[in-house]
């Protein structure tokens, strides 16, 4: 009996720090420095594609030579159709980059839904990685502390192996509801 109680207490002690850390915002994001001039920016995020089957995000070729149409939003749910703005439905690796615009300082809560693997970085910080082959899988809510409004570098590595593909990133602004990321929140340097 005591032994069972002791195990329960130990288990509880192990669980508490985990759940506490999951709610601790990611900090230390670095804004774009220097911030890019407005006349150098174009709408959406830039994307370079590399074609070829991979199984883990670490295998992704970030130097893909196929330049795709910019991503003007981050709610891509293609089913079995073409992946993002590429002309292929399978074997697509995407290196996505540009800037994300935060209108205010404070805690934004991100959620990332991916199929297959994804890695999201903002302001030089790893926000989320779910790097293997999987069906649609939603991250937990990820609180991120934004120190000041403005543009921050964003980088997304994403790949689709086969069958259906999904890449969705949502945010909830400080005190707000979950919503899509689109419009002038996503920009990239003209290329
Ligand atoms: Ca898939």
Boltz pocket constraint, residues with backbone or C-beta under 6 A from the ligand:
constraints:
  - pocket:
      binder: B
      contacts: [[A, 115], [A, 116], [A, 134], [A, 160], [A, 161], [A, 162], [A, 163], [A, 164], [A, 165]]
      max_distance: 6.0
